[in-house]
Amino acid sequence: MKPFERNFITFSLLFLLPCTVLSQTSFYRVIRGNVALSSRAPLELINARSSSVQAIIDPARKSFKFNIPITSFEGFNSTLQRQHFNTNYMESSIYPEAKFVGNIIEDLDFRKEGTFTVRAKGKLTIHGVTRERIIKSTIKIQSGILQINANFSVLLEDHNIMIPKIVNQKIAEEIQIQIDAKLAQS
Amino acid sequence: MTLSWHKVNRVILLILFCGIGQYSFAQQPNFLPSTANDLLGDLTASKIFESSFGYLWIGTDQGLYRFDGLEYKAYDLPKDSSFASIAVSTLYETEKAEIWVAFANGQIFSPTFSGDLQPITLTGLSGLYSPIRSIVEYKDQIWLATYGQGLYVLTPDSTYNFTVEDGLSGNDLYQMSLDSTGLAYLATDRGVNTLQLTETGAIIQKITLAEGLPANVIRTMESDGQDGFFIGTYDNGVYYWDPNSNQEQVLIEDWDYGVINSLSVFPEREIWIGTERKGLIQYDLRTKTYQVFSEIDGLSIGRILDLHKDQEGNLWILSNALNILKTNRRFDFIPVISPEVKEIQALLTDVNDQLWLGTQTGVFQLKSENGQFKYERKFPEIQANILSLYQDPRGNLWIGTFGEGIYIYSPSDEKIRHLTTEDGLVDGSVLSIDGNQEHIWVGTLAGVTEFHLGADIITSEMIPYHRFEQEPQLNATFIYKVFVDSKNRVWLGTDSEGINLIEEDQVSYFKGTDSIAFNTVYSITEDLDGNIWFTSANNGLIKFDGETFLSFGIEDGLRNLNINSLTTDPKGNILLVHTGGIDLFDPNSEAVIYYDENIGLGKLEPNLNVFSQAPNGDIWLSGQEQTLKYIAPSEAFRVSPQTTLDEINVNGSTIDFTQKNRFSYYKNTFLFNFKGIWLTAPDALQYRYKLEGLDDDWVYTRDQEVNYVNLNPGNYTFTIGTTANNYFAPETSQSYSFTIRPPFWQQAWFILSTIVFIVWITYLSLRTRERRLMKESNLRREKIESQFEALKSQINPHFLFNSFNTLVAIIEESPDMAVSYVERLSDFYRSILQYRDKTVIPLEEELSMVQNYYYLLQERFGDNLKLNIQTKETEAYVPPLCIQMLVENAIKHNIVSTRKPLQITINQDDRGKLVVSNTMQPKRKKPQSTSFGLSSIIARYALLSDKRVQVKKNNQEFSVSLPLIKSRYTSKLIDTDMIS
C-alpha cells in the first residue's frame, strides 16, 4: 500500500470511528471511584481520600481519562492540614484537578471476563505539571463491570510541589496513591 | 571451517552472563563536575551528543550548546513562542557532518556558522509533531523514529509512515538502531520490533516474551560493540539480548532501581545505567558485580538524564541535580589509604584480582567492607620489611624482604616456606622476582638466583637453583629488576651497569651505545611486537629491538626522565609511572597521554615495586593519597587531541571558509579562531600555528586565536596543530589555504592590457598625424593645382579673346561701359590673384566675384545668360573660385543662345547647402576639357568638410550642391594662413 493511501485510510478511519464504531461500543464511565493518598514521613502519617474520581474508558481505542478534583480530598489529621494541602501545596485554586490521560499498552478484550494486569501509559498532571507515567493496574472484568485498582507513587519534586523545610519531616517526598474504581458501560 | 571471532566473543559474553550480577563495592571512578556547569548556570542539560570532531553538543531546555571541554557556544532557539522551554529530543550528525537537533515538537534544526539554528526541511516529511527520538541515514534514506507517530522512512521516491496499523507494537518509539543490512531495531512499549523495508512495504517482527524478549517497555538500547544489545527497560532492569540466537539474559536480578533512562557501554568492561530515581549504576561485565551511586561527594545525584561515552574514554553523566559530571574510565580509584599501612613498597594483584601490599612492616590485603576499604594484615608471622611480591604460575605467593630472604606462601596448603642464602639466595635482600612456568629468578643486592619451580616447592627438602653472581657471570651486584620476556630470556636491570641478559644460561651485557648511555635500569617491559623497553635513571625511556637502542626523552613528549616503572597493557600501550603522574605511551604512533590531577590523580610513590599488572591486564598502582587501577582497555580510544578551525574572520566579518578562499587585496586582515579538543584534560591544550607565506617557524601559544593584519597579496596556508603533552606528534592539524589577490593594477592582465592600450593609442595618434599630414599635403597640392587651373582658365586665350572682343564692341558704343567693363575684368583678375592662396573665403566675397564674372559674361551673352543668386547665409565660407568654376563649367558645357538661354541659379536648399544649378542643354560637340574643375571641387571639399559635394544630373537640370563651411576654424584643417 502506498504511504499516501495508508495515511488517507488512517485519516478517514479517525474521523469515521467516532460516528460509527463508538456509537455502538459505548464508553465505560465511573459508578464508584475512590482515590486514597498517604504520606509516610518520619514524624507523621497522613491519609486522605476522595470519592469524586471521574473516569472514562474508551474500549475501542483503549484510551482512558481519570480526573480528580483536588478539593474533594478528605481525611487528613486536622482541618488545618487539609487547608494547607489545598492552599499551600496543591494550590487547588490554580490547579483544581489532577488528571491522568492516556492509553492502555496491552491488547485488552473488554468482552472477556477475568482479571488482567495492564500498563496504563499516559500523561499525569498534578499541580499543573505533566509527566509521562506508565502505571501498572489490575482490571477485573465481570458482567460488564470494570473493577480497576492501581497503586503508584508520586514524587513531589516531579510536580514542583514545594514543601517548606520546617515540615519536611512531616510530609514524605514521595506520596503513595491508591486508586479503586468501578466502571460500567453507559 | 573458521569460527568467526564475533561468535566466539558472543559465546564468551554469554558465558560471562551465566552468573547474575552481585551487588558489590569495588574501586570507584572519580566523578568530576564538568567546567561546563558554571557556564550553563541554571540550565539543565538533558541530552548529550558527541560529534565526530569531538565537540560535545548539549541540549538544554533553553537551547543548544556546543562544549569544547573549556568553553561553550550557545545556539539560541528560534525566536518563536512555540519554542519556549521546549526540550531537545535527539541530536544527530549527518554523513555530511552536519549536526541536527530535533525538538519535542518534531522540528529539526541545524546550527549555523553565525550561531543560529536554521530549520531543516526534509523532503516528503509533513505532519510530524511528535518528538524525534532517533535519526539514521541508511543509503539514500532517512529513518526517523518518533515518539507518538511511529516510524518515518524517507526515500528519494516516497515517504513511509509505519504505525500500529502496520503492525508496530506501539507508536511511541524510544530508540532505533539500524544494522548494516538495513534491519531496524525499534524500542517500543511492548518489546523490540524489527523492521525490514521491502519493495511493497515492510516486514515487521515483534520480539516479545514468546520469542525471547519480555514485552517490556524498552527505554534504551545500546550495542555491545558487536551484534548484541544491552537493553534498558521501564521497570525490569537491564538485559543483554542477542538478536541472532534471540536469547536474552538479565544482568541484575530482582531489579529494584526503577526506570532506566540511559545506558552507556564499555564493551567487555562495564555498563553504566542511568536511572530515573535510583541514581547511577556501574555494572562490571568482567566480575558481574555492580555498584550504585546515589550520591557524589555527599550530594544526591538525582535523576540521570543521559549518559555518554566519549572518544577518549571518559563517561559523561547528565543529572538533574548535579548537571554534567565527567569520569575518566581508564582509571579507577580507591580513595582512602588506612593510616595503619606505612610506606607501601610492593604491590601485587593475584589471579583472583585480590590486591596484596608489601610494606615496611609486613604483608596486607585490600578488603572492602560495607563500602569502606581497609587493609587486612596477612601472615602476622612475617614481620619483615617487604620489598617485592610475586605470584608464580602455580599460585604461590613469593614475598621478597629486605635482608631476610624470601617467604613463599602456598594458598593451596596455606603453608609458608622461608628461603635464605642457605637455600641458594645470593643475598637476603630481594628487590625483584619474576619467572615463567619452570623457573623463578630472584634479583637481590648481590646477584640473581634461578629457582626451579617444582610441584613440591613448599615441602621439598631443597629447591634446585642456579646462582648468577657478579663474578664470574654478572657485571653488577644490585639487581633492581628481573624481567622474563615472552621468549624466556631474563633481563636484569642493574645499578649503574646497564642491562645483563641471561639467555640459555649465557649472560650478555648492554650498557648503551655511542649515542645512548644508560647505567641504572629500574624497570623493564616487552611490547606486543617483542621489543624490550626499559627505563634508566635520568635517561627516560629506551627501546631495544634486538639490534639497536632507541631513546625517548622530553623532546619526544615524555614529562619526566626519571621513570620509576613501566609495563605494557593488553593493547600494547606502555604505561610509564613517575612522580609527576602517569604517561601512556603508544609505541606505534609514539603518542603520549598525560594523566595527573586532570583525572583526579594524586601524588604517586617513587617506589619501584608499587606497581602490578593483574592477570586480566589491569594495572594497579599505589600513590600517597590513593591506590588506583588502570583499566586495561578493550577498545581503541583516541590518543591525541582533535584540532579544528572554528571560525575565520576577514576584515571583521565571519566567512564560510569551506567555500571561500580568494580575497581582494584590501581584504587582508585575518582572524583565525581554532580549537583543540581533549576532553580528558582540556586545560593542557597547547597550539602551534604557522602561516606559510609569512611565518617561517611555528608559533606556540595557548590562545585560541591569532590575528594577521594587512597581509600582502600572495598565497598563504594557515596550519594549526594541537597537543596536550607539549609534543606535537602525532598531531591532528588543520589547514586553510587562501589567496589574497594583488590589486588590479598589479595584476598581469592589467599591466599587459595597459601596455597594449598605450601601444595602440600611440599607433593611432601616429597614424592620425600621418593622415593629417598627408591630407594637408594633398590639400596643398589640390589648391596649387586649382590655382593653377583657375589661372590657366582665366588666362585662357578664349576668355581673354572673348573679353577683348566684347570690349572692342562696346568701346565705341559706350566708352563709359567699356571703362566699367575693364574695371570689372581687372577686379576679377585681382580677386583670383588675391584668393588663390586661401583655403576658404567668405561666401560673400566669392559671390561678388561671381557677380563680376557674370558681368563680364553678360556683356558677351546678353540676355541669353541668366544668373540668379539667392542666398541667405552670410557667415559662411567656401573654397575660393569654386562657384566661379561651376558657373564657368555651365557655360562651357551648355549651349547659350537666344533660342536656348542658359539659366544658372545659385541658392540654398533646406539643409543649408549652396546649390549651383543650370538648365541642361549640352553642346553637341564636347568641349575640350581637363575634367579638372568639378573633381577638384570634390577633392577639396573632402579635405575640408565631412559633408560631401553632391552632383545631380538629369535631362532638365544639372546641379551641384556645396556644403557651406560655418567658420574658417571648423574646417578639418586649420587654414594655412592662420598658422603662418
Interface residues (C-beta under 8 A of the other chain):
Chain A: M1 K2 P3 R6 N7 T10 I105 E106 R119 K121 I134 K136 L155
Chain B: S158 T159 Y160 N161 T163 E165 D166 G170 D172 D189 R190 T200 G201 V217 Y234 D235 R277
